[in-house]
Amino acid sequence: MDLTKEKYDAMMNMLLDRAKHNREKYGYRDAGKFTQCALIIGPKLEQAISPLAWKDEREKRAQMHALSKAAEAVAALAVVLITDTRWSDSDKISDYFKLPPVKEIGIEKWQELYGEVLSRYGGRMENLPRELWTEAVCIIGKGPMIETRLVSAHYREGPLDTVEWVGDEYGSDEGYMHRFDLLPQWWAGHDD
């Protein structure tokens, strides 16, 4: 069986719909109840799902390494991460904290400076001024024969502890190539 583009796209959109439903049912303030997970798709399109949880970057990287090893062991066609996440806007952060733009100094140097800023805020993005970060449920897929793809639904706090969806819910952010380097490739001969 093949994991066609049509099957892959339909699966990504269905997973995003489910993630949105799951995120809504906990209300805005109970974000920690959303179970992050990974879906491994085997060579015959069989699926296995595994919950994921980490308390810091080291644990997250260790789990992604283990997930990659599991995908390798079953010759997975794809791995899809389903997560509730926050991310920062590098342009807004550069302006706000007077950091040189990424374009000028490169991502590695910028991340080093951003790390120094973040350390002054307890190492947690949510401690930064609210206008500098975004929340979303994200579905990120990667595999040896599929294009790495991210679909996301952005949200904010709504009235009475609800989740209010904003922005392009099914945008793939085509202006930026999501390589999903956090999950090491498990297949041979690919420089993804």
N, C-alpha and C positions, 0 to 999 in steps of 0.2 A: 504494500500500500504506500501511496505517496502522500506527503504532506504538501499539498498544493498551496499556491498563494491564496486561492479562494478559501480553502479550509482554514489556513493560518489566520487570514484576516477576520473571518467569521468567529473563530475561537477567541482572538484578541478582543474583539468588540463584545462578545458574550461575557468574557471574564471581566471586562471593565464594567459592564452593567451589574454583574454580581458584586463586584468590589464596591461600587457605589451604594448598592442596597445594603451591604454589610456595614459600610461606614456610617450610613444614615441611622441605622437602628440603635447605635450606641449614643447618639447625640454628639455634640461638638466636644464637650469637656471630657468624655470618656474615650479619647483616641487610643489609649493603651489597650483597650479591649479588642481592637481590630487585630485579627490574627494574620500576620504576614506569612506567606507560604510560597513554595516553589512547586511548579508542575513540571514533571519530567515526562516527555513524550518518547516512547520507545519506537523501535524500527517497524512495528506493525500497528502503529498509532495507539498502542496501549498507553494508559496514563497512570501515573502515581503522583500523589500529592504529599508534600511534607511541610509541616509548620516550621517557621523560622522565628527565632528570637535572639536578640543580642543586646548587650548593655553598653558596648563601646565599639569603636572602630576595629580593634584587634579581634574581638569575637565575631564581628560581621565578616571580616576577611577570612577567618578560619572556617566559618560556615560556608562561605562561597567556594573555598578550596575543596571542602568535603563534598559539596554539591556537584562540583565539576568532576570529582573522582567517581561519584555515583553515576553521573551521566556517561562517563567513559565506560564504566563497568557494564552498562546495559546497551551501549552503542546508541545512545539517545539521538533522535533527530532534532530535538529542541528542548530547551529549558525555558520556562516562563516564570518570572518573579512577579508576585502580586504583593504590592506594598502600599502603605500609607506613609507619605514622606513629606519632608520639607526641603526646599532648596533655596539657595540665595541667588540674588541677581548681582553678578559681579560688577556691572556698570553702576548700579545704585550704591553698592558698598564702596566702590572706589570713590565715587563722588562724596558720599557721606563722611568717610574716614580719611579723605584726601590721599588715597593710595594711587600709584600710577596705574593706568589701565592695563588690562591683560595684553592688549595688542602691543603695548610698548615694552613690557618686561617679560612676557611669556607666562604661561599658566603655572609652571613650577614655582617661579619666584613670587608670583601673585598669591598662590596658595600658601606659601610660607608667611607672607605678610598678613594674609587673612587669618591664618592660624594664630598669629600674635594678637590680632584684634580679638578674635574669638576667645582667647585665653583670659582676656580682661572681662569677659561676660560669662565666666564659669564654664567655658568650653562648649556652650550649648547655643545653637542658632536661635532657638525660641527666646533667648534672653536679649537678643539684638532688638533694636527698634522694629516694630511690627511691619513697617513699610519696606523692609529690606529682605523679606523672605515670603515664600509662597507655600501653601499646603495643597496636596493633591493625592488622590489614589492613582497609582501608576501600574501599568502592566508592561513588562519589558521582556521581550522574547529574543532568544539567540540560538543559533544552531549551525551545523556545517553546511546546510543546503538552503537556508532561509536568510533573508535580509534581517539584520538586527533591527528591531522596531520597538518604539515606545508609544503607547497611547496613554493618555492621562485625562483625568477630570479634576479641575481645580475647584477648590471650595474655600469658604470662609465661615465664620460663626454667624449663624442666623438668629432670629428671635427665639427666645425661650429654649436655649441650648440645642438648637437644631443645626444641621449642616446645610448650608446654602451653596448650591453649585453655581459656578461662575466661569466665564470664558468658553473656549472651544473644547468641548468635552471629548471629542474624538480626534483632536489634533495629533499628528505624528511628529510635529516639530521638525518639518522637513528641512528647514534652514540649518539644522545641526545634525551631524551624523552621530547617533547614539550607538557607541561601540560596546557599551556594557562591559568595560574592561575589568570591573570588579569580579565578575565571574570568569575564571580562566577558561580558555577554550579547551575542550576535551578531545577534539578530533585531530588527527595528524595532518600535516601538510597545509594548514590554513593559517595565514597571518591576518587574523581578524582584528 
